[in-house]
Amino acid sequence: MILRRTLLTASAAVAAAASAVTPAAARTRTRAPKATGAHLYLAPAHEQLTALRRGTVTSRALLEQYLRHISRANTGLNAVVTLDADRARAAADEADRHLAATGRPLGALHGLPMTVKDALETAGMRTTSGSPDLSGHVPDRDADAVARLRAAGAVIVGKTNVPTMCQDIQTSNPLFGKTKNPYDADRTAGGSSGGPAVAVSAGLTALEVGSDLAGSLRLPAAYCGVYALRTSFGIVPTRGHIPRPPGWLTSSDMNTLGPIARTPEDLDVLLDVLAAPAPADAAAWRIDLPAPRHKRLRDYRIGVWRDDPYCRVDRDTRELLDRVAGLVRSAGATVDDTARPVDLADSDELFQRLMYATASATATDEGFAADVEAAEKTPADDPNGLYLHARTMRHRDWLRANEEREKLRVRWADYFARHDVLITPATPTAAVEDQTATPVPQRYITVDGERRPYFDQTAWLNMAGHVRLPAVVVPAGRTAAGLPLAVQIIGPYLADRTVLDLAKHLARLLPEPVRPPSFTA
């Protein structure tokens, strides 16, 4: 996801974090039903996969459950924007024939229907990235990650919505319109993986693959009450992700792909499928992620960063972090809420510089020339010129910024020599009001009554992006109005299984999530 963010310039309702919602909210939301038989599509992905492997349900039967649910629930959400039922039925039938003939599943995702973000190319299925210029783009080759899904036996049902070329943190585009938050239609679903997060939250799919540059995967997950993992940079191949344009072999040096699911166990399932070297490297390289650092929660050393002057969070979120810290401390974990790996403001400014630089690769010659001319007229110390100067920096300047990044990575590594993970806010607030009809310069958010810059929504998520760390978003509570609240768990480079393990431990301490009405529609 590419976005333009200015530097930070200078009370919400009390959270009912991880506790009962108000009676009004309870009437509009529902507990997940026991997902069996005709409702198997609402079960966690790992339970669906067990049923498929054992033959207690066929892939075709499960697919038909999904198609019926999508036809009912998607109308009010607009999460699935391209549906290919005929090819999905053919793939499901083939999975069933294979299992009947051999007794063996096709792979780890045998026969599982799932959707894919419309930024990932799918052979024979329209891939637009929400852009009118790509409205008729039907790739003849899968993105590398999509190819891994198919090789594992997944049945690709359709594509989910994104902002135009993934360039916003809410989800709307001229081709398909707006995707709505399943908890409150007046709130944003987030972006750019808004369609994927809504589809998982509403039960239109059990698993999704999103992309994350500036929180594009984790922000929608936080706003829609689901889990999402930004994987360590480099462990999931990104060729075939738009942007870059169709046909490009390279991708951003900050973009990662990762799973979205309703349980942390399901994130594990999809991580095992996605984590692999690029095809050109597969002859010699293997991805062998280390096991979690510990088996028991009480053995973990957990850092907690509750709030920061650079990007203040609201009362609901502060109370949520206090509650989560209390839960893991009561379980015997060592909790440190004072040490900080980096300065949040300095880290975020470096993130922005590197993000704007990598985004310039796909600018038109005319557009880039205009940016260069504008940058030359803007003083170097002008905060509003950060975008222009970073986007048009010389290669020497980028090399020095990259050196700053590597030094920052060393600081993080030093922190993780004394801590196993760091828990932070995911966002300053629960899902903010949708502003798709408002020009970007006029957008803003409100934090405890204070008007704040629009892109403050991603400041906490940006910490992990440029330093290539894994980070998982965990739904951990809700506001008095029933909106999901989440925390972020950041871990050492390549410790993806460690952050997922802590997410599992934390999920056992929290109440069962409340699902949106569309989950059972």
C-alpha positions as CSV (number, residue, x, y, z in Angstrom):
1,M,0.0,0.0,0.0
2,I,1.3,3.5,-0.9
3,L,0.0,6.5,1.0
4,R,0.9,10.2,1.6
5,R,1.3,11.1,5.3
6,T,2.4,14.3,6.9
7,L,4.3,14.5,10.2
8,L,2.3,14.6,13.4
9,T,0.9,17.9,14.5
10,A,0.2,19.0,17.7
11,S,-13.3,11.3,25.6
12,A,-14.1,8.4,23.6
13,A,-16.6,6.0,25.4
14,V,-15.0,3.9,28.1
15,A,-13.9,0.6,26.7
16,A,-15.7,-2.5,27.6
17,A,-12.5,-4.3,26.5
18,A,-12.9,-8.0,26.4
19,S,-16.1,-7.8,28.4
20,A,-19.8,-7.8,27.7
21,V,-21.0,-5.2,25.2
22,T,-23.9,-2.9,26.0
23,P,-27.4,-4.3,25.5
24,A,-27.9,-2.3,22.3
25,A,-24.7,-3.5,20.8
26,A,-25.4,-7.1,21.9
27,R,-28.7,-7.0,19.9
28,T,-26.9,-6.1,16.7
29,R,-24.1,-8.7,17.0
30,T,-24.0,-12.4,17.6
31,R,-21.9,-15.1,19.0
32,A,-20.5,-17.6,16.5
33,P,-22.8,-20.6,16.2
34,K,-21.4,-24.1,16.5
35,A,-20.2,-24.6,12.9
36,T,-21.2,-28.1,11.8
37,G,-23.1,-29.6,8.9
38,A,-24.7,-26.9,6.9
39,H,-22.8,-24.2,8.8
40,L,-19.3,-25.8,8.4
41,Y,-18.3,-22.7,6.3
42,L,-18.3,-20.7,9.6
43,A,-15.9,-23.0,11.3
44,P,-12.2,-22.2,11.6
45,A,-10.2,-23.2,8.5
46,H,-8.3,-26.0,10.3
47,E,-11.6,-27.6,11.2
48,Q,-12.9,-27.3,7.7
49,L,-9.6,-28.9,6.4
50,T,-9.9,-31.8,8.8
51,A,-13.5,-32.5,7.6
52,L,-12.3,-32.3,4.0
53,R,-9.4,-34.7,4.5
54,R,-11.6,-37.2,6.4
55,G,-14.2,-37.0,3.7
56,T,-17.0,-36.0,6.2
57,V,-17.7,-33.1,3.7
58,T,-16.8,-32.8,0.1
59,S,-15.1,-29.7,-1.4
60,R,-18.1,-29.2,-3.7
61,A,-20.6,-29.3,-0.8
62,L,-18.5,-26.8,1.3
63,L,-18.1,-24.6,-1.8
64,E,-21.9,-24.5,-2.2
65,Q,-22.3,-23.4,1.4
66,Y,-19.9,-20.5,0.8
67,L,-21.6,-19.5,-2.4
68,R,-25.0,-19.3,-0.7
69,H,-23.5,-17.3,2.2
70,I,-21.8,-14.9,-0.2
71,S,-25.0,-14.4,-2.2
72,R,-26.8,-13.4,1.0
73,A,-24.2,-11.5,3.0
74,N,-21.9,-9.8,0.4
75,T,-24.7,-7.6,-1.0
76,G,-24.5,-5.4,2.1
77,L,-20.8,-5.5,2.5
78,N,-19.3,-5.4,-1.1
79,A,-16.2,-7.4,0.0
80,V,-16.2,-10.0,-2.8
81,V,-16.0,-8.1,-6.1
82,T,-15.2,-10.8,-8.6
83,L,-16.8,-14.3,-8.3
84,D,-15.9,-17.3,-10.5
85,A,-18.3,-19.9,-9.4
86,D,-18.0,-22.1,-12.4
87,R,-14.2,-22.5,-12.2
88,A,-14.4,-22.9,-8.5
89,R,-16.9,-25.8,-8.9
90,A,-14.7,-27.4,-11.4
91,A,-11.7,-27.2,-9.0
92,A,-13.8,-28.5,-6.1
93,D,-15.0,-31.4,-8.1
94,E,-11.4,-32.2,-9.1
95,A,-10.3,-32.2,-5.5
96,D,-13.1,-34.6,-4.6
97,R,-12.2,-36.9,-7.4
98,H,-8.5,-36.9,-6.4
99,L,-9.3,-37.8,-2.8
100,A,-11.7,-40.5,-3.8
101,A,-9.2,-42.1,-6.3
102,T,-6.0,-41.8,-4.2
103,G,-7.1,-41.5,-0.6
104,R,-4.7,-38.6,-0.3
105,P,-5.4,-34.8,-0.1
106,L,-4.0,-32.6,-2.8
107,G,-2.1,-30.6,-0.1
108,A,-2.4,-28.6,3.1
109,L,-5.3,-26.6,1.8
110,H,-7.1,-29.5,0.0
111,G,-10.4,-28.5,-1.3
112,L,-10.7,-25.4,0.8
113,P,-12.7,-22.5,-0.8
114,M,-11.1,-19.1,-0.3
115,T,-10.9,-15.7,-1.8
116,V,-7.8,-13.6,-2.7
117,K,-7.1,-9.9,-2.5
118,D,-7.7,-8.2,-5.9
119,A,-4.1,-6.9,-5.9
120,L,-2.8,-10.5,-6.4
121,E,-2.8,-11.7,-10.0
122,T,-4.9,-14.8,-10.6
123,A,-4.6,-16.7,-13.9
124,G,-7.8,-16.6,-15.9
125,M,-9.6,-14.4,-13.3
126,R,-9.8,-10.7,-13.5
127,T,-7.3,-8.8,-11.4
128,T,-7.9,-5.0,-11.3
129,S,-6.3,-3.6,-8.1
130,G,-9.4,-1.4,-8.1
131,S,-8.1,0.6,-11.1
132,P,-10.2,1.5,-14.1
133,D,-7.0,1.1,-16.2
134,L,-7.0,-2.6,-15.3
135,S,-10.7,-3.2,-15.5
136,G,-10.2,-5.9,-18.2
137,H,-6.9,-7.3,-16.9
138,V,-7.1,-11.1,-16.9
139,P,-3.6,-12.5,-16.1
140,D,-2.3,-15.6,-17.8
141,R,-0.1,-16.4,-14.8
142,D,-0.7,-16.5,-11.0
143,A,1.2,-14.4,-8.6
144,D,3.7,-16.6,-6.9
145,A,1.7,-16.6,-3.6
146,V,-1.5,-17.6,-5.4
147,A,0.4,-20.4,-7.2
148,R,1.3,-21.7,-3.8
149,L,-2.3,-21.7,-2.7
150,R,-3.4,-23.6,-5.7
151,A,-0.5,-26.1,-5.4
152,A,-1.7,-26.7,-1.8
153,G,-5.2,-27.6,-3.0
154,A,-7.1,-24.3,-2.4
155,V,-10.2,-23.6,-4.5
156,I,-10.1,-19.9,-5.5
157,V,-13.6,-18.6,-5.4
158,G,-13.2,-14.9,-6.2
159,K,-11.4,-11.7,-5.5
160,T,-11.9,-9.1,-2.7
161,N,-12.0,-5.3,-2.9
162,V,-9.1,-2.8,-2.5
163,P,-8.7,0.9,-2.9
164,T,-7.4,2.0,-6.3
165,M,-4.0,0.6,-6.7
166,C,-3.9,-0.1,-3.0
167,Q,-3.3,3.6,-2.4
168,D,-5.5,4.4,0.6
169,I,-6.2,3.1,4.1
170,Q,-9.9,2.7,3.5
171,T,-11.4,0.6,0.7
172,S,-13.2,2.2,-2.2
173,N,-12.6,2.5,-5.9
174,P,-14.4,3.6,-9.1
175,L,-14.9,0.1,-10.4
176,F,-16.6,-1.6,-7.4
177,G,-17.4,1.1,-4.9
178,K,-17.0,1.0,-1.2
179,T,-16.5,-2.0,1.1
180,K,-18.4,-1.5,4.4
181,N,-17.2,-2.4,7.9
182,P,-19.3,-5.4,9.0
183,Y,-19.8,-4.0,12.5
184,D,-20.9,-0.5,11.5
185,A,-21.6,0.6,7.9
186,D,-20.6,4.2,8.8
187,R,-17.1,3.2,9.8
188,T,-14.2,2.3,7.5
189,A,-13.2,-1.2,6.9
190,G,-9.6,0.0,6.6
191,G,-7.3,-0.5,3.7
192,S,-5.8,-1.5,1.5
193,S,-6.8,-5.1,2.5
194,G,-10.3,-4.0,3.5
195,G,-12.1,-6.5,1.3
196,P,-10.1,-9.4,2.5
197,A,-10.5,-8.5,6.2
198,V,-14.3,-8.0,5.8
199,A,-14.6,-11.3,3.9
200,V,-12.9,-13.2,6.8
201,S,-14.8,-11.3,9.5
202,A,-18.2,-11.9,7.8
203,G,-17.6,-15.6,7.1
204,L,-17.3,-15.2,3.3
205,T,-14.0,-17.0,3.5
206,A,-12.0,-18.6,6.3
207,L,-8.6,-17.5,5.0
208,E,-7.3,-14.6,2.9
209,V,-4.0,-13.3,1.7
210,G,-3.3,-9.6,2.2
211,S,-0.4,-7.3,1.5
212,D,1.2,-5.0,3.9
213,L,3.5,-2.0,3.3
214,A,2.1,0.6,5.7
215,G,-0.3,-1.5,7.8
216,S,-2.4,-2.4,4.8
217,L,-3.0,-5.9,6.1
218,R,-3.0,-5.2,9.8
219,L,-5.2,-2.0,9.9
220,P,-8.3,-3.6,8.3
221,A,-7.8,-6.7,10.5
222,A,-7.8,-4.4,13.6
223,Y,-10.9,-2.6,12.4
224,C,-12.8,-5.8,11.4
225,G,-12.0,-7.9,14.5
226,V,-9.8,-10.6,12.8
227,Y,-6.2,-11.8,13.0
228,A,-3.5,-10.9,10.5
229,L,0.2,-11.5,10.3
230,R,2.7,-9.2,8.6
231,T,5.3,-11.8,7.8
232,S,9.1,-11.2,8.1
233,F,10.2,-9.5,4.9
234,G,11.5,-11.9,2.3
235,I,9.8,-15.2,3.4
236,V,6.8,-14.9,1.1
237,P,7.4,-14.2,-2.6
238,T,5.6,-11.0,-3.8
239,R,5.9,-11.2,-7.6
240,G,2.5,-10.7,-9.1
241,H,1.3,-8.1,-6.6
242,I,-0.2,-4.9,-8.0
243,P,1.3,-2.4,-7.7
244,R,3.9,-3.0,-9.2
245,P,2.3,-2.9,-12.7
246,P,1.4,-6.2,-14.4
247,G,4.5,-7.9,-15.8
248,W,7.0,-6.4,-13.3
249,L,9.2,-8.9,-11.6
250,T,10.2,-6.7,-8.7
251,S,8.2,-5.4,-5.8
252,S,8.7,-2.8,-3.1
253,D,11.5,-3.4,-0.6
254,M,9.0,-3.0,2.2
255,N,6.0,-4.9,1.0
256,T,5.1,-8.3,2.5
257,L,2.2,-10.7,2.0
258,G,0.6,-12.5,4.9
259,P,-2.5,-14.4,6.1
260,I,-5.8,-13.1,7.5
261,A,-8.0,-15.5,9.6
262,R,-10.4,-15.7,12.5
263,T,-8.1,-17.7,14.7
264,P,-4.3,-17.6,15.3
265,E,-4.1,-21.3,14.5
266,D,-5.4,-20.6,11.0
267,L,-2.7,-18.0,10.5
268,D,-0.3,-20.9,11.2
269,V,-2.0,-23.1,8.5
270,L,-1.6,-20.4,5.8
271,L,1.9,-19.3,6.9
272,D,3.1,-22.9,6.3
273,V,1.8,-22.7,2.7
274,L,3.0,-19.2,1.9
275,A,6.5,-19.2,3.4
276,A,8.8,-20.3,0.6
277,P,11.6,-19.0,-1.5
278,A,10.8,-17.4,-4.9
279,P,10.6,-20.1,-7.6
280,A,13.9,-19.0,-9.1
281,D,15.6,-19.7,-5.7
282,A,13.7,-22.9,-4.8
283,A,16.4,-25.2,-6.2
284,A,18.8,-24.3,-3.4
285,W,17.0,-22.3,-0.8
286,R,14.5,-23.4,1.9
287,I,12.4,-21.4,4.4
288,D,12.7,-23.1,7.8
289,L,11.3,-20.7,10.3
290,P,12.4,-21.3,13.9
291,A,10.0,-22.7,16.5
292,P,8.5,-20.4,19.1
293,R,11.0,-19.2,21.6
294,H,9.0,-20.8,24.5
295,K,6.3,-23.4,25.0
296,R,4.7,-21.8,28.1
297,L,3.4,-18.3,28.5
298,R,5.0,-17.9,31.8
299,D,8.4,-18.2,30.2
300,Y,8.0,-15.3,27.9
301,R,9.6,-11.9,28.4
302,I,7.1,-9.4,27.1
303,G,7.5,-5.7,26.5
304,V,4.4,-3.5,26.6
305,W,4.3,-0.1,25.0
306,R,1.0,1.4,26.0
307,D,1.1,4.9,24.6
308,D,3.4,7.5,23.2
309,P,3.4,11.4,22.9
310,Y,4.1,11.1,19.2
311,C,0.8,9.2,18.5
312,R,-1.5,9.2,21.5
313,V,-4.1,6.5,21.6
314,D,-7.6,6.9,23.0
315,R,-8.9,5.9,26.4
316,D,-10.4,2.6,25.1
317,T,-7.1,1.5,23.7
318,R,-5.0,2.5,26.8
319,E,-7.4,0.5,28.9
320,L,-7.1,-2.4,26.5
321,L,-3.3,-2.4,26.7
322,D,-3.6,-2.3,30.5
323,R,-5.9,-5.3,30.5
324,V,-3.7,-7.3,28.2
325,A,-0.6,-6.6,30.2
326,G,-2.5,-7.7,33.3
327,L,-3.6,-10.9,31.7
328,V,-0.1,-12.0,30.6
329,R,1.4,-10.9,33.9
330,S,-1.2,-12.9,35.9
331,A,-0.3,-15.9,33.7
332,G,3.3,-15.7,35.0
333,A,5.0,-13.9,32.0
334,T,7.6,-11.3,32.7
335,V,6.3,-7.9,31.7
336,D,8.4,-4.8,31.0
337,D,6.5,-1.6,30.3
338,T,9.4,0.8,30.4
339,A,12.1,-0.2,27.9
340,R,11.6,1.1,24.4
341,P,13.4,-0.4,21.3
342,V,13.3,2.9,19.3
343,D,12.0,6.4,19.3
344,L,8.5,6.3,17.7
345,A,8.8,9.7,16.0
346,D,12.2,9.1,14.5
347,S,11.3,5.6,13.4
348,D,8.1,6.8,11.7
349,E,9.9,9.6,9.8
350,L,12.5,7.1,8.5
351,F,9.6,4.8,7.6
352,Q,7.9,7.5,5.6
353,R,11.1,8.5,3.7
354,L,11.8,4.9,2.7
355,M,8.1,4.3,1.8
356,Y,7.9,7.4,-0.5
357,A,11.2,6.4,-2.1
358,T,10.0,2.9,-3.0
359,A,6.7,4.2,-4.2
360,S,8.4,6.4,-6.9
361,A,9.4,3.3,-9.0
362,T,6.0,3.2,-10.8
363,A,5.5,7.0,-11.3
364,T,5.2,8.1,-14.9
365,D,8.1,10.0,-16.4
366,E,6.0,13.1,-16.5
367,G,4.7,12.7,-13.0
368,F,8.2,12.1,-11.6
369,A,9.6,15.1,-13.5
370,A,7.0,17.3,-11.9
371,D,7.8,15.9,-8.5
372,V,11.5,16.7,-9.0
373,E,10.7,20.2,-10.1
374,A,8.4,20.7,-7.0
375,A,11.0,19.3,-4.7
376,E,13.7,21.7,-5.9
377,K,11.4,24.6,-5.0
378,T,10.6,23.2,-1.5
379,P,13.1,23.9,1.4
380,A,14.7,20.7,2.7
381,D,13.6,21.4,6.2
382,D,9.9,22.0,5.3
383,P,7.9,19.2,7.0
384,N,5.4,19.4,4.2
385,G,8.2,18.6,1.7
386,L,9.0,15.3,3.3
387,Y,7.0,13.5,0.6
388,L,8.6,15.2,-2.3
389,H,12.2,15.1,-1.0
390,A,11.9,11.4,-0.1
391,R,10.2,10.5,-3.3
392,T,12.9,12.2,-5.4
393,M,16.0,11.5,-3.3
394,R,19.3,10.7,-5.1
395,H,20.5,7.1,-4.9
396,R,23.3,8.2,-2.5
397,D,20.6,9.6,-0.1
398,W,18.7,6.4,-0.3
399,L,21.8,4.4,0.6
400,R,22.2,6.6,3.6
401,A,18.6,6.2,4.6
402,N,19.0,2.4,4.2
403,E,22.0,2.6,6.5
404,E,19.8,4.3,9.1
405,R,17.3,1.4,8.6
406,E,20.0,-1.2,9.2
407,K,21.1,0.6,12.4
408,L,17.5,0.6,13.5
409,R,17.3,-3.1,12.9
410,V,20.4,-3.6,15.2
411,R,18.6,-1.6,17.9
412,W,15.5,-3.9,17.6
413,A,17.7,-7.0,17.7
414,D,19.3,-5.7,20.9
415,Y,15.9,-5.2,22.4
416,F,14.8,-8.7,21.4
417,A,17.9,-10.1,23.1
418,R,16.3,-9.1,26.4
419,H,12.6,-9.4,25.4
420,D,10.8,-12.1,23.3
421,V,8.1,-9.8,21.9
422,L,6.7,-6.3,22.2
423,I,3.0,-5.6,22.6
424,T,1.7,-2.2,21.3
425,P,-1.5,-0.6,20.2
426,A,-2.5,-1.6,16.7
427,T,-4.3,1.7,16.1
428,P,-5.0,4.8,18.1
429,T,-8.8,4.0,18.1
430,A,-11.4,1.6,17.0
431,A,-12.5,1.9,13.3
432,V,-12.9,5.6,12.4
433,E,-15.7,7.1,10.4
434,D,-15.6,6.3,6.7
435,Q,-14.3,9.3,4.7
436,T,-14.2,7.9,1.2
437,A,-16.2,10.9,-0.1
438,T,-13.8,13.4,1.5
439,P,-10.6,14.5,-0.4
440,V,-7.5,13.1,1.4
441,P,-6.2,16.5,2.5
442,Q,-9.4,17.2,4.4
443,R,-9.6,13.9,6.2
444,Y,-8.8,13.5,9.9
445,I,-9.5,11.2,12.8
446,T,-10.6,12.1,16.3
447,V,-8.8,10.7,19.4
448,D,-10.4,11.5,22.8
449,G,-12.0,14.6,21.2
450,E,-8.8,15.8,19.6
451,R,-8.7,16.2,15.8
452,R,-5.6,14.4,14.5
453,P,-4.0,13.7,11.1
454,Y,-5.7,11.0,9.0
455,F,-2.6,8.9,8.6
456,D,-2.0,8.7,12.3
457,Q,-4.1,5.5,12.0
458,T,-1.0,3.6,10.9
459,A,1.8,5.1,13.0
460,W,2.0,2.2,15.4
461,L,1.9,-0.3,12.6
462,N,4.7,1.4,10.7
463,M,7.2,0.5,13.4
464,A,7.6,-3.0,12.0
465,G,7.4,-2.3,8.3
466,H,10.7,-0.8,7.3
467,V,12.8,-2.9,9.7
468,R,11.3,-6.1,8.3
469,L,9.9,-7.6,11.5
470,P,6.9,-9.9,11.8
471,A,3.9,-8.4,13.5
472,V,0.5,-10.0,14.3
473,V,-2.7,-8.1,15.0
474,V,-4.9,-9.7,17.7
475,P,-8.5,-8.8,18.3
476,A,-8.5,-8.3,22.1
477,G,-11.6,-6.4,23.1
478,R,-14.3,-4.0,22.0
479,T,-15.7,-0.6,22.7
480,A,-19.0,0.1,24.6
481,A,-20.6,0.4,21.1
482,G,-19.3,-3.0,20.1
483,L,-16.5,-2.0,17.7
484,P,-13.5,-4.3,17.7
485,L,-10.3,-3.3,19.5
486,A,-6.9,-4.9,18.8
487,V,-3.3,-5.1,19.9
488,Q,-0.2,-5.7,17.9
489,I,2.6,-8.2,18.8
490,I,6.0,-7.5,17.2
491,G,8.8,-10.1,17.3
492,P,12.4,-10.5,16.1
493,Y,13.2,-11.0,12.5
494,L,12.1,-14.4,11.3
495,A,10.4,-15.1,14.6
496,D,7.0,-15.4,12.9
497,R,6.1,-18.5,14.9
498,T,6.9,-16.8,18.1
499,V,4.5,-13.9,17.6
500,L,1.8,-16.4,16.5
501,D,2.5,-18.6,19.6
502,L,2.0,-15.6,21.8
503,A,-1.2,-14.7,19.9
504,K,-2.5,-18.2,20.7
505,H,-1.7,-17.9,24.4
506,L,-3.4,-14.5,24.5
507,A,-6.5,-15.8,22.7
508,R,-6.9,-18.4,25.4
509,L,-7.1,-15.7,28.0
510,L,-9.6,-13.5,26.2
511,P,-13.4,-14.1,25.8
512,E,-14.7,-15.5,22.6
513,P,-15.0,-12.8,20.0
514,V,-18.4,-11.4,19.1
515,R,-19.0,-11.6,15.3
516,P,-20.9,-9.1,13.1
517,P,-24.5,-9.8,12.1
518,S,-23.3,-10.7,8.6
519,F,-21.3,-13.7,10.0
520,T,-24.6,-15.7,10.2
521,A,-26.6,-14.0,7.5
